[in-house]
Amino acid sequence: MATLRRLREVPRHLLVCEKSNFGHDKSRHRHLVETHYYNYRVSFLIPECGILSKELKDLVMGFGPYYFVKHLPLYELITHEFINTFVKKGSCYALTYNTNIDEDNTVALLPNGKLILSLDKDTYEETGLQGRPSQYSGRKTMRFSAEGSTMMSYFSGYGIQEHQPKIALSTTPDLRCPVLRSGLLGGEPEAACSAHELFDWLGAVFSHADLNNEPYNFVSTYCCPQPSAVVAQASLCSVTGFLLPERICVLLEQLCRYFDEPKLAPWVTLSVQGFADSPVSWRESEHGFQKGGEHLYNFVIFNNRDYWLQMAVGADDDCPP
């Protein structure tokens, strides 16, 4: 009975799906990528592809470093020197490290110059780069990511470390993939799978789960939704670090151009996961962890430049934008 009660207490999750075309004037794709500030991992899947193009490889290798600064006094984030060196130039992001968003004090610097202060599980504040001095009296280990960064020299007086994103490339032979039609977001029996079915399937693929539905597999009995088709091979690439949305925008644009020349693949996907301990999801929308902490989005890019956009958040978050 206790287990049953815990299952009933599983928090709800929100998944929003929409479709559009990259050529439409009112397409929201760029805005939604640029305002999802704190990105932990980006992954893309290309069916019927064994070797990535040089352009894609260069973009994957070019995500650039991010930085950890240990025991940084928070008032450093509001000094005129820091503001002039990084904030006014844009594309500077900072987030506390090794904090539990629902229990610990968390600080995030947005690229528009706002500081998000999650002072405890009941307090959430947005402030400019002034605020009360007492708000910035502590020290935290901070993560930073910025374009054209001079972080190493600027924070040389503290324990700063430079990190490179981790890259994982793999090729999966004979992968069974859902059949999709760009105009059928909700799917159609015996004709096409739905966006929701694809979302579940991608989660299994990115987790490298077996999809054979074998009776002796006690980890997962999940299998590809129907209708489906087997592709000869598929390329999967994941980049993990503190990833700038500007870089993800460029990657998305390159994947859109993937179909400029005829390809066997009818679609490709781009998935982005946010940090579970981020105090915001999109823009300044409050984000909590509780029992999940997820905030992520996924693009399905079709060969006619149509796309599906799927946005998911966890237990306490507002509906995605």
NUGU-563245 format. One record per residue (C-alpha): residue number from 0; residue in one letter; x, y, z. Coordinates in nm, 2 decimals. Layout:
N
   nr  rest       x       y       z
  NUM     A       X       Y       Z
...
END
This chain:
321
   nr  rest       x       y       z
    0     M    0.00    0.00    0.00
    1     A    0.29    0.24    0.08
    2     T    0.43    0.18   -0.27
    3     L    0.09    0.24   -0.43
    4     R    0.05    0.57   -0.23
    5     R    0.40    0.68   -0.35
    6     L    0.30    0.60   -0.71
    7     R   -0.01    0.82   -0.68
    8     E    0.20    1.10   -0.55
    9     V    0.42    1.11   -0.86
   10     P    0.41    1.47   -0.98
   11     R    0.26    1.57   -1.31
   12     H    0.47    1.66   -1.61
   13     L    0.39    1.89   -1.89
   14     L    0.47    1.83   -2.26
   15     V    0.37    2.09   -2.51
   16     C    0.39    2.00   -2.88
   17     E    0.34    2.24   -3.18
   18     K    0.43    2.24   -3.55
   19     S    0.54    2.51   -3.79
   20     N    0.78    2.58   -4.07
   21     F    1.13    2.74   -4.05
   22     G    1.03    2.97   -4.33
   23     H    0.72    3.11   -4.16
   24     D    0.75    3.48   -4.05
   25     K    0.59    3.39   -3.71
   26     S    0.80    3.08   -3.64
   27     R    0.92    3.08   -3.28
   28     H    1.21    2.85   -3.31
   29     R    1.49    3.10   -3.27
   30     H    1.33    3.28   -2.98
   31     L    1.26    2.96   -2.79
   32     V    1.62    2.84   -2.83
   33     E    1.77    3.18   -2.74
   34     T    1.56    3.22   -2.42
   35     H    1.64    2.87   -2.28
   36     Y    1.95    2.99   -2.10
   37     Y    2.10    2.71   -1.90
   38     N    2.17    2.41   -2.13
   39     Y    2.34    2.10   -2.00
   40     R    2.33    1.87   -2.30
   41     V    2.25    1.89   -2.67
   42     S    2.19    1.57   -2.88
   43     F    2.10    1.51   -3.24
   44     L    1.99    1.20   -3.42
   45     I    2.03    1.16   -3.80
   46     P    1.87    0.84   -3.96
   47     E    2.04    0.70   -4.27
   48     C    2.37    0.86   -4.18
   49     G    2.70    0.69   -4.10
   50     I    2.94    0.98   -4.10
   51     L    2.87    1.33   -3.99
   52     S    2.95    1.61   -4.24
   53     K    3.25    1.83   -4.18
   54     E    3.02    2.13   -4.11
   55     L    2.84    1.94   -3.83
   56     K    3.17    1.81   -3.69
   57     D    3.31    2.16   -3.68
   58     L    3.01    2.29   -3.50
   59     V    3.02    2.01   -3.24
   60     M    3.39    2.08   -3.18
   61     G    3.33    2.45   -3.16
   62     F    3.10    2.47   -2.86
   63     G    3.39    2.62   -2.66
   64     P    3.49    2.60   -2.30
   65     Y    3.31    2.68   -1.98
   66     Y    3.45    2.77   -1.64
   67     F    3.42    2.68   -1.27
   68     V    3.52    2.95   -1.02
   69     K    3.55    2.82   -0.66
   70     H    3.44    3.02   -0.35
   71     L    3.35    3.33   -0.55
   72     P    3.22    3.62   -0.34
   73     L    2.88    3.70   -0.50
   74     Y    2.95    4.07   -0.49
   75     E    3.19    4.01   -0.77
   76     L    2.89    3.98   -1.00
   77     I    2.78    4.33   -0.93
   78     T    3.11    4.52   -0.96
   79     H    3.13    4.78   -1.24
   80     E    3.44    4.60   -1.38
   81     F    3.25    4.27   -1.42
   82     I    2.95    4.44   -1.57
   83     N    3.16    4.63   -1.82
   84     T    3.38    4.34   -1.91
   85     F    3.11    4.07   -1.95
   86     V    2.75    4.17   -1.89
   87     K    2.73    4.47   -2.13
   88     K    2.89    4.26   -2.41
   89     G    2.60    4.01   -2.38
   90     S    2.61    3.63   -2.39
   91     C    2.74    3.59   -2.04
   92     Y    2.58    3.32   -1.82
   93     A    2.65    3.21   -1.47
   94     L    2.49    2.95   -1.24
   95     T    2.58    2.82   -0.90
   96     Y    2.73    2.47   -0.88
   97     N    2.64    2.18   -0.66
   98     T    2.33    2.34   -0.52
   99     N    1.98    2.18   -0.47
  100     I    1.74    2.43   -0.61
  101     D    1.46    2.34   -0.36
  102     E    1.69    2.35   -0.05
  103     D    1.99    2.57   -0.11
  104     N    2.06    2.93   -0.20
  105     T    2.10    2.95   -0.58
  106     V    2.21    3.24   -0.80
  107     A    2.19    3.27   -1.18
  108     L    2.31    3.55   -1.40
  109     L    2.10    3.60   -1.71
  110     P    2.25    3.75   -2.03
  111     N    2.02    4.05   -2.00
  112     G    2.19    4.15   -1.68
  113     K    1.93    4.02   -1.44
  114     L    2.03    3.81   -1.13
  115     I    1.79    3.54   -1.03
  116     L    1.81    3.47   -0.65
  117     S    1.66    3.16   -0.51
  118     L    1.74    3.22   -0.15
  119     D    1.56    2.92   -0.01
  120     K    1.28    2.69   -0.12
  121     D    1.02    2.96   -0.05
  122     T    1.19    3.27   -0.19
  123     Y    1.24    3.36   -0.55
  124     E    1.35    3.71   -0.66
  125     E    1.45    3.88   -0.98
  126     T    1.68    4.18   -0.94
  127     G    1.91    4.40   -1.15
  128     L    2.28    4.42   -1.09
  129     Q    2.24    4.64   -0.78
  130     G    2.02    4.50   -0.51
  131     R    2.09    4.50   -0.14
  132     P    2.46    4.43   -0.03
  133     S    2.34    4.16    0.21
  134     Q    2.21    3.96   -0.08
  135     Y    2.56    3.91   -0.22
  136     S    2.76    3.85    0.10
  137     G    2.81    3.48    0.06
  138     R    3.05    3.27   -0.15
  139     K    2.96    3.01   -0.41
  140     T    3.12    2.79   -0.66
  141     M    3.00    2.93   -0.99
  142     R    2.97    2.80   -1.35
  143     F    3.03    3.05   -1.62
  144     S    2.99    3.04   -2.00
  145     A    3.05    3.33   -2.23
  146     E    3.14    3.41   -2.60
  147     G    3.49    3.52   -2.66
  148     S    3.56    3.48   -2.29
  149     T    3.85    3.62   -2.09
  150     M    3.73    3.45   -1.77
  151     M    4.07    3.28   -1.70
  152     S    4.25    3.61   -1.67
  153     Y    3.97    3.80   -1.50
  154     F    3.92    3.54   -1.22
  155     S    4.29    3.44   -1.20
  156     G    4.29    3.54   -0.83
  157     Y    4.04    3.27   -0.75
  158     G    4.04    2.89   -0.81
  159     I    3.92    2.90   -1.17
  160     Q    3.92    2.59   -1.39
  161     E    3.85    2.57   -1.76
  162     H    3.65    2.27   -1.89
  163     Q    3.58    2.14   -2.24
  164     P    3.24    1.99   -2.33
  165     K    3.23    1.62   -2.35
  166     I    3.14    1.48   -2.69
  167     A    3.00    1.14   -2.76
  168     L    2.95    1.01   -3.12
  169     S    2.80    0.67   -3.21
  170     T    2.65    0.49   -3.51
  171     T    2.37    0.25   -3.46
  172     P    2.31   -0.01   -3.73
  173     D    1.96   -0.13   -3.82
  174     L    1.77    0.11   -3.60
  175     R    1.40    0.08   -3.61
  176     C    1.25    0.43   -3.62
  177     P    0.89    0.56   -3.60
  178     V    0.72    0.66   -3.92
  179     L    0.64    1.03   -3.91
  180     R    0.44    1.27   -4.12
  181     S    0.50    1.64   -4.07
  182     G    0.13    1.73   -4.10
  183     L    0.02    1.46   -3.85
  184     L    0.13    1.59   -3.51
  185     G   -0.11    1.36   -3.33
  186     G   -0.03    1.07   -3.55
  187     E   -0.27    0.84   -3.74
  188     P   -0.34    0.47   -3.69
  189     E   -0.14    0.25   -3.93
  190     A   -0.01    0.57   -4.11
  191     A    0.21    0.77   -3.87
  192     C    0.33    0.79   -3.51
  193     S    0.24    1.09   -3.29
  194     A    0.47    1.35   -3.15
  195     H    0.42    1.20   -2.80
  196     E    0.52    0.85   -2.92
  197     L    0.83    0.99   -3.08
  198     F    0.92    1.18   -2.76
  199     D    0.91    0.85   -2.56
  200     W    1.11    0.67   -2.82
  201     L    1.38    0.94   -2.83
  202     G    1.42    0.91   -2.46
  203     A    1.49    0.54   -2.50
  204     V    1.74    0.59   -2.79
  205     F    1.93    0.86   -2.60
  206     S    1.95    0.63   -2.30
  207     H    2.09    0.35   -2.52
  208     A    1.81    0.12   -2.40
  209     D    1.74   -0.20   -2.58
  210     L    1.42   -0.16   -2.79
  211     N    1.36   -0.53   -2.87
  212     N    1.09   -0.60   -2.61
  213     E    1.25   -0.92   -2.52
  214     P    1.07   -1.11   -2.24
  215     Y    1.40   -1.17   -2.04
  216     N    1.49   -0.80   -2.04
  217     F    1.40   -0.69   -1.68
  218     V    1.53   -0.33   -1.74
  219     S    1.30   -0.23   -2.03
  220     T    1.03   -0.39   -2.23
  221     Y    0.98   -0.08   -2.44
  222     C    0.98   -0.11   -2.82
  223     C    0.95    0.12   -3.11
  224     P    0.60    0.25   -3.17
  225     Q    0.41    0.15   -3.48
  226     P    0.42    0.21   -3.77
  227     S    0.80    0.19   -3.80
  228     A    1.08    0.13   -4.05
  229     V    1.43    0.00   -4.01
  230     V    1.71    0.24   -4.13
  231     A    2.05    0.09   -4.22
  232     Q    2.23    0.31   -3.98
  233     A    2.18    0.63   -3.77
  234     S    2.43    0.88   -3.62
  235     L    2.38    1.00   -3.27
  236     C    2.59    1.28   -3.12
  237     S    2.57    1.43   -2.77
  238     V    2.76    1.73   -2.63
  239     T    2.76    1.78   -2.25
  240     G    2.88    2.09   -2.06
  241     F    2.75    2.45   -2.01
  242     L    2.63    2.52   -2.36
  243     L    2.54    2.86   -2.50
  244     P    2.20    2.90   -2.66
  245     E    2.37    3.10   -2.94
  246     R    2.58    2.80   -3.03
  247     I    2.27    2.58   -3.03
  248     C    2.10    2.82   -3.27
  249     V    2.38    2.78   -3.51
  250     L    2.36    2.40   -3.48
  251     L    1.98    2.41   -3.54
  252     E    2.03    2.62   -3.86
  253     Q    2.29    2.37   -3.99
  254     L    2.06    2.08   -3.93
  255     C    1.79    2.27   -4.12
  256     R    2.04    2.29   -4.41
  257     Y    2.10    1.92   -4.40
  258     F    1.82    1.87   -4.64
  259     D    1.94    2.13   -4.90
  260     E    2.07    1.82   -5.09
  261     P    1.86    1.51   -5.13
  262     K    1.89    1.27   -4.83
  263     L    1.74    0.93   -4.75
  264     A    1.64    1.05   -4.41
  265     P    1.29    1.20   -4.39
  266     W    1.37    1.38   -4.07
  267     V    1.63    1.45   -3.80
  268     T    1.60    1.55   -3.44
  269     L    1.77    1.80   -3.20
  270     S    1.72    1.76   -2.83
  271     V    1.83    2.00   -2.55
  272     Q    1.83    1.94   -2.18
  273     G    1.85    2.21   -1.92
  274     F    2.03    2.20   -1.58
  275     A    1.81    2.04   -1.32
  276     D    1.94    2.29   -1.06
  277     S    1.86    2.60   -1.27
  278     P    1.62    2.85   -1.10
  279     V    1.46    2.93   -1.44
  280     S    1.35    2.73   -1.74
  281     W    1.27    2.97   -2.03
  282     R    1.34    3.34   -1.98
  283     E    1.26    3.42   -1.61
  284     S    1.00    3.15   -1.56
  285     E    1.06    2.99   -1.22
  286     H    1.19    2.63   -1.23
  287     G    1.19    2.38   -0.94
  288     F    1.33    2.04   -0.88
  289     Q    1.12    1.85   -0.63
  290     K    1.11    1.50   -0.78
  291     G    1.23    1.56   -1.14
  292     G    1.39    1.89   -1.23
  293     E    1.36    1.84   -1.60
  294     H    1.32    2.12   -1.85
  295     L    1.40    2.04   -2.21
  296     Y    1.29    2.07   -2.57
  297     N    1.32    1.88   -2.89
  298     F    1.30    1.97   -3.26
  299     V    1.19    1.72   -3.53
  300     I    1.31    1.87   -3.85
  301     F    1.15    1.74   -4.17
  302     N    1.29    1.75   -4.52
  303     N    1.03    2.01   -4.63
  304     R    1.15    2.25   -4.36
  305     D    0.84    2.18   -4.14
  306     Y    0.92    2.11   -3.78
  307     W    0.77    1.98   -3.46
  308     L    0.87    2.15   -3.14
  309     Q    0.82    1.96   -2.81
  310     M    0.88    2.14   -2.47
  311     A    0.87    1.96   -2.14
  312     V    0.89    2.07   -1.78
  313     G    0.84    1.90   -1.44
  314     A    0.63    1.91   -1.13
  315     D    0.62    2.27   -1.02
  316     D    0.69    2.46   -1.34
  317     D    0.45    2.68   -1.53
  318     C    0.34    2.57   -1.88
  319     P    0.63    2.62   -2.13
  320     P    0.61    2.93   -2.34
END
